[in-house]
Amino acid sequence: MPVPVPRQRDTPATESGQAVLHTAAPPLAGATPPAAAEATAQATSHTTALTLLVIEDDPAGGLTVPEILDADGHRIRLRTARNLTEAARLLTPDVHCILLDLSLPDTGPRTPSPSAAATTATTVDRLAALRQVLRIAPGHAVLVLTAEADAERAAEAVRVGAQDFLFRDELDGRLLSRAIRYAVERKRADIAQYKLAESKLRAQENARLERGLLPNPLLEGSDLRFAARYRPGRSRALLGGDFYDTVRTPDGTVHAMIGDVCGHGPDEAALGVELRIAWRALTLAGLCGDDLLATLQEVLEVERPCEEIFATLCTVDISPDGRRAGLCLAGHPAPLISRPGRPARLLPYENSGPALGLLPKARWPRRQVELGGTWSLMLYTDGLIEGRIGEGKERLGQDGMVEMINRHLDRGLSGEGLLEAAVTEARRLNGGELTDDVAVVLLSRAEG
């Protein structure tokens, strides 16, 4: 027996979770569910009682809704609103579905018609109430109710964003119960599909940004081999505060750099990119060693968001014959060098200068280093060596890193494989993801 729609009635019920196959158009392209959509979807997935909010304006209560039962035979809870203002007040998170009578007058602001055509303007006016409901309830499933003679407008309502439509003359409990369950499940699926598509788009955009923000080494004409690995420490971040670059100047010298801006936020990541670009421009302009680092410090002092921000840096300039290098350290860990038949070791790091941004008139001495004929030079940030070892407080450290690299070299690893193995083992020893940014650069030369 049909029963009048009450003003507000909450009768416990159990949601079946059963999805009903149905074909309906998706919401308007480009519509972005706000945070409320996700909250509503979560509430729906964890709540067993289904609640239906009916929006109709018949003051005499002429519209009757049949008693609605879920698949387990429990009554679905009903609420009713006479206008959109009242509906917004009753639209609490435990409401899962809205039944809108399309004959409801438009009581709110209209959306301007996207076209001057009279037919389009008419369609916008006839669906104005639905459009307002979709705006105030972006995370709720919506059913529309209309007369059978108005099937065209009902179909248009589905194209606009409603999950389904029902004809007033055919309204019965079994049909409505099934439509509610379908609409709720369809809305969940729409939100999940949207989030998946958004995640894929973000991954694609991040890949394009990474290709633009991470450097392409300029080594044309050099016999050096280059490899690099980069892992930002922030979850889902594109870049961290670590940065690196490698270029070959017209005289045949190969310049390499790696640095680390203190902190892990987007401001630090942006500053790292600025310092990298400045380093490349200054290097190609002919600056090197102390002059280059002093100019970079000036860049940092102008661009940093606060005076507490500093950056460590390691630069090497390798002679055109590849047998010697100049080394400058600005508060940064010393590179590691490996040669055939000898264990890898750290390059000398005595008399290094302070990090950029700490002392206004600091100096950074350049040290000459003999490389030999065949060698590999690894530059890294402290994110690689500061990971913990096991469950204690002990960290990998530089000595532990040297031992780790020697083990991988004994296995015959080199280039990309060596870097990947080093970062993977550091994560394993840490018991999970490293919390700091990690950048590693490897330059190698084989004589003869």
LINFENSUL-V190861 format. One record per backbone hydrogen bond with DSSP energy under -1.0 kcal/mol. CO is the residue of the C=O (numbers start at 1). NH is the residue of the N-H. If there is no record, write none. Layout:
# LINFENSUL-V190861
co=(CO & CO)
nh=(NH & NH)
This chain:
# LINFENSUL-V190861
co=(3 & 7 & 9 & 28 & 34 & 35 & 36 & 37 & 38 & 39 & 40 & 41 & 42 & 48 & 50 & 51 & 51 & 52 & 53 & 54 & 55 & 58 & 65 & 68 & 70 & 74 & 77 & 78 & 79 & 81 & 83 & 84 & 85 & 86 & 90 & 92 & 96 & 97 & 98 & 99 & 100 & 101 & 117 & 118 & 119 & 120 & 121 & 122 & 123 & 125 & 127 & 128 & 129 & 130 & 131 & 132 & 133 & 137 & 141 & 142 & 143 & 144 & 145 & 146 & 147 & 150 & 151 & 152 & 153 & 154 & 155 & 156 & 157 & 157 & 164 & 166 & 167 & 168 & 172 & 173 & 174 & 175 & 176 & 177 & 178 & 179 & 180 & 181 & 182 & 183 & 184 & 185 & 186 & 187 & 188 & 189 & 190 & 191 & 192 & 193 & 194 & 195 & 196 & 197 & 198 & 199 & 200 & 201 & 202 & 203 & 204 & 205 & 206 & 207 & 208 & 209 & 210 & 218 & 219 & 225 & 227 & 229 & 231 & 234 & 241 & 243 & 245 & 246 & 247 & 249 & 253 & 254 & 255 & 256 & 257 & 258 & 259 & 260 & 265 & 266 & 267 & 268 & 269 & 270 & 271 & 272 & 273 & 274 & 275 & 276 & 277 & 278 & 279 & 280 & 281 & 282 & 283 & 289 & 290 & 291 & 292 & 293 & 294 & 295 & 296 & 297 & 298 & 299 & 300 & 306 & 310 & 311 & 312 & 313 & 314 & 315 & 316 & 317 & 318 & 319 & 323 & 323 & 324 & 325 & 326 & 327 & 328 & 329 & 330 & 335 & 336 & 337 & 338 & 339 & 345 & 353 & 355 & 356 & 359 & 367 & 369 & 375 & 376 & 377 & 378 & 379 & 381 & 382 & 385 & 387 & 394 & 396 & 397 & 398 & 399 & 400 & 401 & 402 & 403 & 404 & 405 & 406 & 407 & 408 & 409 & 415 & 416 & 417 & 418 & 419 & 420 & 421 & 422 & 423 & 424 & 425 & 426 & 427 & 428 & 429 & 438 & 439 & 440 & 441 & 442 & 443 & 444 & 445)
nh=(65 & 80 & 78 & 31 & 37 & 39 & 40 & 41 & 42 & 43 & 44 & 45 & 46 & 15 & 77 & 96 & 97 & 79 & 99 & 81 & 101 & 61 & 3 & 76 & 73 & 70 & 52 & 9 & 54 & 56 & 87 & 88 & 89 & 90 & 92 & 95 & 141 & 53 & 143 & 55 & 145 & 104 & 121 & 122 & 123 & 124 & 125 & 126 & 127 & 128 & 131 & 132 & 133 & 134 & 135 & 136 & 137 & 140 & 98 & 163 & 100 & 166 & 102 & 168 & 150 & 154 & 155 & 156 & 157 & 158 & 159 & 160 & 161 & 162 & 144 & 146 & 170 & 171 & 176 & 177 & 178 & 179 & 180 & 181 & 182 & 183 & 184 & 185 & 186 & 187 & 188 & 189 & 190 & 191 & 192 & 193 & 194 & 195 & 196 & 197 & 198 & 199 & 200 & 201 & 202 & 203 & 204 & 205 & 206 & 207 & 208 & 209 & 210 & 211 & 212 & 213 & 214 & 248 & 222 & 444 & 442 & 440 & 438 & 237 & 261 & 259 & 257 & 218 & 255 & 252 & 249 & 318 & 247 & 316 & 245 & 314 & 243 & 312 & 269 & 270 & 271 & 272 & 273 & 274 & 275 & 276 & 277 & 278 & 279 & 280 & 281 & 282 & 283 & 284 & 285 & 287 & 286 & 293 & 294 & 295 & 296 & 297 & 298 & 299 & 300 & 301 & 302 & 303 & 304 & 309 & 262 & 356 & 260 & 330 & 258 & 328 & 256 & 326 & 254 & 322 & 371 & 372 & 319 & 369 & 317 & 367 & 315 & 353 & 313 & 347 & 378 & 345 & 376 & 342 & 337 & 331 & 358 & 311 & 362 & 327 & 325 & 445 & 338 & 443 & 336 & 441 & 384 & 386 & 397 & 396 & 389 & 400 & 401 & 402 & 403 & 404 & 405 & 406 & 407 & 408 & 409 & 410 & 411 & 413 & 412 & 419 & 420 & 421 & 422 & 423 & 424 & 425 & 426 & 427 & 428 & 429 & 430 & 432 & 431 & 390 & 231 & 381 & 229 & 379 & 227 & 377 & 225 & 375)
